[in-house]
Amino acid sequence: MDTMNTTDATRQYGAAIALVSGVYSLFSATTGSGMMNSNSGLLMAVLGVVVVVHGVVLLTPYASRLGNASGALMIGYSLVMLLNQAIVGVTGSMNWGMGGGMGTGMDSSMSGSMSGGMGSSMTAGMGWDLGMVALAVLMLISGIIMMNRSDSESEM
């Protein structure tokens, strides 16, 4: 097997994951109800831009300059995304609990999803975003694969 083709394919997969994750992060941060007014939304918007730029760089000859750091960066981005989702999820849960049951907006969508009702707060823009969590996990796995590829190629 040609190592260069494997490296190129790994970078292409990494770039695809970074581009989709970054665009989704930007989309979520800018279209969620009031997300840009929150620290979480601002963090996700900035992270989205950085991840998109990284994804684009992975498709250029400059990717070789990133070397082993590319996988570590992907892992870092994914951990920030997952931590942000955990904080927003806990904060949303705490707000729901303090609201005293059924309410409007986030409160009612949270209670609906927790009781198995229609709709899902997982993608509501505020609170847990299952799509973001899934992309962050995929990005984490991609980063690990990229780091393992780099390690195994340096041993050859």
Secondary structure as the mmCIF struct_conf table of DSSP 4:
data_model
#
loop_
_struct_conf.conf_type_id
_struct_conf.id
_struct_conf.beg_label_comp_id
_struct_conf.beg_label_asym_id
_struct_conf.beg_label_seq_id
_struct_conf.end_label_comp_id
_struct_conf.end_label_asym_id
_struct_conf.end_label_seq_id
HELX_RH_AL_P HELX_RH_AL_P1 THR A 3 THR A 31
BEND BEND1 GLY A 32 GLY A 32
TURN_TY1_P TURN_TY1_P1 SER A 33 GLY A 34
HELX_RH_3T_P HELX_RH_3T_P1 MET A 35 ASN A 37
BEND BEND2 SER A 38 SER A 38
HELX_RH_AL_P HELX_RH_AL_P2 ASN A 39 LEU A 58
TURN_TY1_P TURN_TY1_P2 LEU A 59 LEU A 59
BEND BEND3 THR A 60 THR A 60
TURN_TY1_P TURN_TY1_P3 PRO A 61 TYR A 62
HELX_RH_AL_P HELX_RH_AL_P3 ALA A 63 LEU A 66
TURN_TY1_P TURN_TY1_P4 GLY A 67 ASN A 68
HELX_RH_AL_P HELX_RH_AL_P4 ALA A 69 MET A 98
TURN_TY1_P TURN_TY1_P5 GLY A 99 GLY A 100
BEND BEND4 GLY A 101 GLY A 101
BEND BEND5 THR A 104 THR A 104
TURN_TY1_P TURN_TY1_P6 GLY A 105 GLY A 105
HELX_RH_AL_P HELX_RH_AL_P5 MET A 106 MET A 114
TURN_TY1_P TURN_TY1_P7 SER A 115 GLY A 116
BEND BEND6 MET A 118 GLY A 119
TURN_TY1_P TURN_TY1_P8 SER A 121 MET A 122
STRN STRN1 THR A 123 THR A 123
BEND BEND7 ALA A 124 GLY A 127
STRN STRN2 ASP A 129 ASP A 129
HELX_RH_AL_P HELX_RH_AL_P6 LEU A 130 GLU A 155
#
